[in-house]
Amino acid sequence: MSIRRALITGVNGQDGSYLTEFLLTRDYEVLGVDKIPQPPVLASTCRLAHMYVVDLMEPEVLGRLIRDVKPDEVYHLAAHHFSSQTDENCKGQLEPFVRVNLLATASALEAIATHLPACRFFYAASAHVFGMPTECPQNEDTPHHPDTPYAITKSAGVHVCRYFRQAHDVFACAGILYNHESPRRGPSFITMQIARAAALASLGRPEPLGVKDLEAIVDWGAAQDYVRAMWLMLMQEAPDEYVVASGARRTVWELAQAAFAAVGASPDGQIVQNPAAGLGARRILVGDPTRLQQRTGWRAGISFEAMVTAMVRSQQETLRQDGA
């Protein structure tokens, strides 16, 4: 059997690094794409067959790259987005979202349709395509009501995948990904900020953290499980769309409780509601992964508690190394 070649955009990110490691255990040749010239110090990215530095603000470059390197599989994980603790996803300029999240996707699929009809394509979409959903949990048939630049372009990307499946017979899958975390999550995300607060408390250096909405409802899973779902989608006989979710609804406060429980402490007085934050209407985004489970056999392997504990342990180690 010949070695399969996979191209991953956003390879330096949380999902890209875990997907790289996963594919390497299956003897893939993995090519990475990112706009960051120097990859992080991870064994996975050091074992890439090649690292391409590409800024997807020039979306046509991705199509040319796919045509030239001829991968068997493409995992398009790169996205223009920001932490949910800011307003940039809602009020930022539309053009960067369109270029990276939509036009680069179309460029990749055009190249596959024209030059590599056997290549399989995965697109990382988001639960935010549902906007303020009218049903809970959401599944693949739930109507899209995107209401932010990020959500609009992610929804459009899903529809572009549908178009190339139907009109050009491209094996294009879209994964509608709900929140997924790990020790590699960036520091701007509230999950990592809470993990750091718990770690600081455990080291005798408590720093109260104000959050936007303690009662916000979130469907959280582990990134390591979700990248495995991406691969399983491309292993099926036919392409489709899949919700990737835990199906469990938890609040930010419950995550804080789990994080502090990992160090034998309480978040009371440490994780607090930011009085300056305007709450607005709450999005209740909880996914139904039934299709994914039934068709691929996917099951989550990392519990919510184990995921949160791993994030806290990682932050403890980082703080110790930094001399905190």
N, C-alpha and C positions, 0 to 999 in steps of 0.2 A: 504494500500500500504506500502511495506517495505521501510525503509530508504535506499537510494542508497549510496554506498561508493565510493569515488573518491580518487585517489592517484595522487598527483601533484609533479613532480620533478622540482627543481628550485623554490621552494615555497617562498623563501625569496626575489626573484627578483621582478621587477616591475610587470610583467605579473602574476607571481605566487600569489602575494598578492591580486591583483584585482580579479583573478579567484577564489581564496579562498572566498573572500567576496561575489562574485556573487553566488557561489554554496551554501554558508551558507544561503542565502536568500531563497533558494529553498529546504532547510531542508536536505541537504546532510550531511553525515559524511565525513569529509575531513581529509585525511592523508597527511602529508607533507614530502618531501624528499629534503635535501640540504646538502652541505658539510660544512656549517657554523653551529657550535654547538648551538649558541645562536641566536634565531630569532630576527628581529627588533621589536621595540615596536609598534606593530600595533594590533588593536583589532582583526583583522582577524586571524593572526597567533597565538594569545593567545587562540583562540577558536578551534584550530586544535584538532582532536581526538587524534592524536599522531604525533610527529615529529621524523623522522628517519634521523640520521646523516650518510650520505653515500657519499663517494668520488667516483664519476663515472669514475675516472681513473682506477678503478677496475670494468669494465663494467658488469661482470657476477653477481655482487652483486644485481643489479637491478632486474634481472630475478628471483633470489631466493626470494627477498623481495615480488615481485608480487605474486609468487606462495604461499607464506606464508600468506599474508594479504588478498588475494582474493578480490581485488576491482572490482566494476562493471564498472568503467571507469578509464582510465589512461590518464593523460595529461603530455606528456613528453616535458617540457619546458626548462629543463637544457641544457646548451650548453657551449662549449669552444669557446669563442670569445673575441674580444677586440673592443674598440672604433674605429670608422672610421678615427679618427684623428691620428692614429698610423699606422705603417706598419705591425703589428704583425699578422693580419688576412691574409696578403698576403705573408709574408716571415717567419712566425714562424715555429717551428718544426711541422712536419705533425702528429707525433704520438699522441699528446694530442687531436688533433681534431678528429682523427680516433677513439680513445678510447671512448670519451664522445659523440660525435655527431653521430657516426655510430655503434660502437660495443655495446654500452649500449642500443641503439634502437633495434638492432637485439636480444640482450639478453631478453629485455622486450617482444618482439613479439614471440620469441621462447617459453617463459613461458606461454603466453596467448594461443598460438596454442596448446600446450601440456596439459595444466592444466585448463585453463579458457576460453573455446571456446565462451562463451557468453559475455566476457569482451570487451568493446569498447575502442579503442586506438586513441589518437590524437598525432600527431608529429608536432612540430613547426619547419617548414622549413623557408627559407628566399628567398627574391627576388634575392639575389645574385647568386642563382642557374642559372640564365639566363646570368651571366657574362656580356659581352658587347652585349646586345640583338640586333638582326637585325630588330626588329619590335617594335613599340610603339603605344599604350600600350601593355603590355604583358598579356597573359591569360594562362590557364592551358595547352593549346596545343603548346605554344611557346617552341621551342627547348631549352634544357639546354646546356649552354656553360660555366660551372664553370671554373674559372681560378685562384683560390686561395685555400689554404688548407681549410679555412672555407667553401667556396662555394662548393668545391668538396665533402666534407663530408656531407654537407646538401643535396646536390643533390643525393648522394648515399643513404641517409636516406629516401628520397622520393621513390626511386626505391625499397628499402627494403620493405617499406609499400606496394607498388604495388605487390611485390612478395608474401607477406603473404596474401594479399587479394585474389590473383588469385590461388595460390597453396595450401593455407591452409584455405581459407574462413574466415580469421580473419577480423573483422570490424575495419580496420585501415585507418584513415583519415590523410592526410597531409595538413596543412595550409601553403600556401606560403605567408608569412607575409612581408608586406612592412613596412617602418619605422613607428613606433608608439611610442608616447611619453606621458608623464604625469608628475605631480610633484614628482613622485617616481623614475624618471630616474636618473641614476648614474651620479656623478659629472664629469666623464671623457668624457661624450658625449657632442658634440658641442651644441646641443639644450639646455642643462642645463647650459652650460657655457655662452651662450647668454642670457638666462633668468637671470642668476646671474649678468651679466654685466648691464642689464636693471635695476635690483633691486638696485645695487650699485649706479647707476646714480640717481635713485629716492631718495636715502638717502644722496645725496650730496657727494658721495665718488666714482666718476667715475674712472674706470680702463680700459683703452683701451684693446681690445681683438683682437689678430691676428688669423685669421682662414685660413684654407687650401685653400678653393675655394669659394668665395662669390657667384659665378654664378653656382655652382653645383645645378643640378635639382634633387629634392627629392619629393616623394609621401608620405606625412605625414598624419597619422590619430591618434586617441586617443586610448591609451591602454585599457581603460575601454570598448570601443566599440569592440575592437579586441578579448578580452577574451570572450565576449558574442558570437562572431562568432565561436569560438572554440567549445563552448557547443552546439550551433545550429547544427554544423556538425555532432556531435555524436547523435543528436536526429532524424536524417533522417532515412529512411527505408534502404538505402544502403550506403556504404562508398565510398568516392571519394577524389579527390584532389580539393582544392579551393584556388584561389587567394583572399587574404584579403588586400584590399587597398582602398584608397579614390578615386582614379582615377584622382586626380588633381595634376598638376605639378607646383611646386613652387621652388624658389631658396632659398639658405641660406640667401641671402640679404633680401628677402621678409619675412622670419621668423624673422630676426633682426628688420625689420620695425614694424612687429606686436608686438614684445616683447617691444620695446621702446614706441610704441603707447599706450600700456597698462599703461604706467606711464606718458603719456603726454610729451614724449621726442623724440628725433631723434637719430638714430644710427650713423649719420655722425660723423666721427672722433673717434667714440667709438668702432665700429666693423670694422676692417680693414683687407685688404688682407695681409697675411703673405708673405713678399717678398722672404723668404727662401724656401717656399713650391713649389715643382715642381708639376705643374698641371697635366701633362699627358693627356690622353684621358678621356673624361667625360662619365660616365655610365648614361644613361638616363633610369632609372628604374621607370616606372609608370605603375600601375596595372589596369586591367579591372576586377572589382568584379561582373560582370554580372551573372555568374553561381551561386555564393554565394547568390546574391540577389534574383534571380528567384527561386532557390530551397528551400531556408530557410526563405525568407522574411526579411533577415538582412538589416538594414539601419543604417548608422552612426547617433548617437544621439548628438555628441559633435562636434561643428564646429572647424575649424582650429584656428580661433581667440580666441574662448573660451579655447581651449586646451593651447595655448601659454600664455594667460592671467593667467590661473591657475598656470602655472609653475612659472611665474614671481611673483605672489602673494606668492607662497610658499617660494620662495627665499627671498623675503622681510621679511617674518616672521622669517625665519631661521637666517638671518643677524641681525635682531632686538634682537633675543634671544641670539645671540653670542656677542652682544654689538657692532656690526659694526656701 
